[in-house]
Each structure stands twice: as C-alpha cells, then as structure tokens.
Amino acid sequence: MSYSAAELPPSLSDRLTESILGIIRDGGLRTGDAIPSARELAKRFAITTPTVREALRKLEATGAVEFRHGSGTYVGPTINNVVLANPHRPPITKDSVLQLISARLVIEPAVAAQSAIARRPENLERLEAAVTNALVPPGGPAFALNFHVELAAASGNPLLQEVLASLLKVRVREQQQIRALYDNRGRDHEEHQAIVAAVRAQDAGLAERLTREHLDNIRRTVESAPEWS
C-alpha cells in the first residue's frame, strides 16, 4: 500500500500502542488492572523490549497506562476517555483560555437543556451538592464534584459527561486560569444555583439560556483581562 505525504504510514511505535490498547480492551481490563510487562509484550510481538517501552511511554504520557516502580505497568485512569492530553502542549495563553470557553459555549448550553429534560433524582442530588464548589476560592481545598461535569452527568448520557470531564482535564491549566480570573465566588455560586433551579424545574430553555449567560460572563471577564504569555 502506498501513502501520500499527508498520509504517512503509522510508525512501529504507533502500531504497538494500538496493539497494547487492543490487549487491554480485548481482555476487559479496567483502571488499576495489571498489563503484561514490557518483556512479555516484546516476546509476544517478536520485537525488542526498548521498542515496547517507547510505546508504553507514549501511553503513559496520555494516562492510558501508568508505571508503578517495583510493581509493573497498570491500566491508567484515561483508558476509556475520548479526549486525551497532549503532553507536549505549549504554555497557556489568553487565546487558549478563550478557546476553551468557546468550546464550552458550544457544548454546555445544549447539555444543560438535555439535563433539564432527562432530569433524574440521583443526578440532581449530585448536581445540587456540587453547587457549593463555586464558593471555594482558587487554590483552596480540592472538591470532589465538579459542577459542570455533574451538569453533563444529569443529561443521562455518559459520553457527554466523559467528553466534558476530559475537556476540563486536558485543559486543566486554562480552567484554573478561568477560576482565578472569574473570582467573584458569590456571583459564580448564584449563577450555578439558577441553573440547578432550571434543571430541577425541567425548564430546558431556561437551563440552556442561563448556562450560556454564565459562560458569556466568564468569557467577557477573560477578554477584559490583560494579556499574558
């Protein structure tokens, strides 16, 4: 098979990463489960151990596998995520923060509307518990429930929840910058409360509008901030 310049054949390392992921998925392995050692994989694929280790390092960089010193290699926390971090991503800029907000503006208002339609008591309970996170100042104690991820969870679509959780994890530094800039905790809390009330009332239109307004307020705050690099 021939490849154009724009469609180069996958490298051996890339093919190996796919094969290792196949072993994990075909074996039904989950986060925390051990996978074969580099030596065992090298024997299985009839290649050198250093080549296998290179593929494993690529997977480690995205969190799909993790190394435990003196113990072995295990399935990592992002194995099923559809959005993975780029370990070589450049430093954040004002533009990269605004790009994150723009992406969220496309996704989250529609998700909020769906959450209002598909509202379930157990998801609503978690969403209400997450509201108070807005009162935690930047750099304060970490919180277990992220309001926007729980809003996506309330949609009843696990993939929407995963996409949003993955996006916020991949762009965690931009998200931290957003929290630092949008530092009116009381206002943030009130806006979250209003969104929850709309979801609770199963008012899809209102939930969508309030979520868009909330993100627009954040966008304007970032736009008015001085440039940084």
C-alpha positions in Angstrom: 0.0 0.0 0.0 1.3 3.5 -0.9 0.8 6.6 1.3 0.7 10.2 0.3 2.9 12.8 2.0 -0.2 13.9 4.0 -1.0 10.3 5.0 2.2 8.7 6.3 2.1 5.0 7.4 1.9 4.6 11.2 5.3 4.0 12.9 6.1 0.8 14.6 5.7 2.6 18.0 2.2 3.8 16.9 1.2 0.3 15.8 2.4 -1.0 19.1 0.4 1.4 21.1 -2.7 0.3 19.3 -1.9 -3.3 19.8 -1.3 -2.7 23.6 -4.7 -0.9 23.8 -6.2 -3.8 22.0 -4.8 -6.2 24.6 -6.3 -4.0 27.4 -9.7 -3.8 25.7 -10.0 -7.4 24.5 -9.0 -8.6 27.9 -11.7 -6.4 29.6 -9.0 -4.8 31.8 -10.0 -1.7 33.8 -8.2 1.1 35.5 -5.8 -0.3 38.0 -5.5 -3.8 36.4 -2.0 -5.0 35.6 -0.9 -5.5 32.0 1.8 -7.7 30.6 5.4 -6.5 31.3 7.5 -4.9 28.5 9.5 -8.1 28.3 6.3 -10.2 27.9 5.0 -7.8 25.3 8.3 -7.9 23.4 8.2 -11.7 23.3 4.5 -11.6 22.1 5.2 -9.2 19.3 8.7 -10.6 18.5 10.4 -7.2 18.8 12.9 -5.6 21.2 12.0 -4.6 24.8 13.2 -1.0 24.3 10.7 -0.6 21.4 7.9 -1.8 23.6 8.9 0.6 26.4 8.8 3.5 23.9 5.2 2.6 23.1 4.3 2.3 26.7 5.8 5.7 27.5 3.6 7.2 24.8 0.6 5.6 26.5 1.8 6.8 29.9 2.0 10.4 28.7 -1.7 10.3 28.0 -2.6 8.5 31.2 -3.8 5.3 29.4 -1.2 3.3 31.3 0.8 4.0 34.4 4.1 2.7 35.7 4.5 1.7 39.4 8.1 1.4 40.4 9.0 -2.1 41.5 5.5 -3.3 40.7 4.8 -3.2 37.0 2.6 -1.4 34.4 -1.1 -0.9 35.0 -4.2 0.4 33.1 -4.4 4.1 33.7 -7.3 6.4 34.5 -7.9 7.7 31.0 -8.1 4.4 29.2 -11.7 5.0 28.0 -11.6 8.7 27.6 -12.3 10.1 24.1 -10.2 13.2 24.7 -6.6 12.8 25.9 -4.0 15.2 27.0 -1.1 16.2 24.7 2.0 16.0 26.9 3.8 18.4 24.6 1.2 21.1 24.6 2.7 24.7 24.8 2.1 27.0 27.7 -1.4 28.6 28.1 -2.2 32.0 26.6 -5.2 34.3 26.8 -6.2 32.9 23.4 -6.0 29.3 24.6 -8.3 30.2 27.6 -10.8 31.9 25.3 -10.7 28.8 23.0 -11.7 26.6 26.0 -14.6 28.9 26.8 -15.7 29.0 23.2 -15.7 25.2 23.1 -17.7 25.1 26.3 -20.2 27.5 24.9 -20.8 25.1 22.0 -21.3 22.1 24.3 -22.6 23.1 27.7 -25.8 25.1 27.0 -27.2 22.2 24.9 -26.1 19.8 27.6 -27.9 21.8 30.2 -31.1 21.7 28.2 -30.8 17.9 27.9 -30.2 17.6 31.6 -33.4 19.5 32.3 -35.3 17.2 30.0 -33.8 14.0 31.3 -33.5 15.0 35.0 -33.1 12.1 37.4 -33.3 12.4 41.2 -29.9 10.8 41.8 -28.2 13.1 39.3 -30.0 16.2 40.6 -28.8 15.3 44.1 -25.2 15.3 43.0 -25.6 18.4 40.9 -27.0 20.3 44.0 -24.1 19.0 46.1 -21.7 20.4 43.5 -23.2 23.9 43.6 -21.2 25.0 46.7 -17.9 24.3 44.9 -18.3 27.8 43.3 -17.6 29.2 46.8 -14.2 27.6 47.1 -11.5 30.2 46.2 -8.9 29.4 43.7 -6.1 27.5 45.3 -8.5 26.4 48.1 -9.3 22.8 49.0 -9.9 20.4 46.1 -13.6 19.4 45.6 -14.9 16.0 44.7 -17.7 17.1 42.4 -17.3 19.5 39.5 -20.5 21.4 38.9 -20.2 21.5 35.1 -19.3 17.8 34.9 -22.3 16.9 37.1 -24.5 19.1 34.9 -23.4 16.9 32.0 -24.0 13.8 34.1 -27.6 14.9 34.7 -28.2 14.6 31.0 -28.2 10.8 31.4 -25.7 10.5 28.6 -22.4 9.1 30.0 -20.5 10.1 26.8 -21.4 13.8 27.3 -20.2 13.6 30.8 -16.9 12.0 29.7 -16.4 14.5 26.9 -16.8 17.5 29.3 -14.7 15.9 32.1 -12.0 15.0 29.6 -12.0 18.5 28.1 -11.6 20.1 31.5 -8.9 17.7 32.5 -7.0 18.2 29.2 -7.2 21.9 29.6 -6.9 22.0 33.4 -4.4 24.9 33.4 -6.8 27.0 31.3 -9.6 26.1 33.6 -7.5 27.1 36.6 -6.8 30.4 35.0 -10.6 30.9 34.4 -11.3 30.3 38.1 -8.5 32.8 39.0 -9.9 35.5 36.7 -13.6 34.9 37.4 -13.1 35.3 41.1 -16.4 36.6 42.2 -17.3 33.5 44.2 -20.8 34.8 45.2 -21.8 35.6 41.6 -20.5 32.2 40.4 -22.5 30.4 43.1 -25.7 32.3 42.3 -25.4 31.5 38.6 -24.9 27.8 39.4 -27.9 27.9 41.7 -30.1 29.4 39.0 -29.0 26.7 36.5 -29.8 24.0 39.0 -33.2 25.5 39.7 -34.0 25.5 35.9 -32.9 21.8 35.7 -35.0 20.9 38.7 -38.0 22.6 37.1 -37.3 20.7 33.9 -37.2 24.1 32.0 -34.8 23.2 29.2 -35.0 26.6 27.5 -34.1 28.4 30.7 -31.4 26.0 31.7 -29.8 26.5 28.3 -30.0 30.2 28.4 -28.7 30.5 31.9 -25.7 28.3 31.1 -24.9 30.3 28.0 -25.1 33.6 30.0 -22.9 32.1 32.7 -20.2 31.2 30.2 -20.6 34.5 28.4 -20.0 36.3 31.7 -16.8 34.3 32.1 -15.7 35.0 28.5 -16.2 38.7 29.0 -14.1 38.6 32.2 -11.3 36.9 30.4 -11.5 39.2 27.4 -11.1 42.2 29.6 -8.1 40.8 31.4 -4.6 42.0 30.5 -2.6 39.9 28.0 -0.3 37.2 29.4 2.0 34.6 28.0 
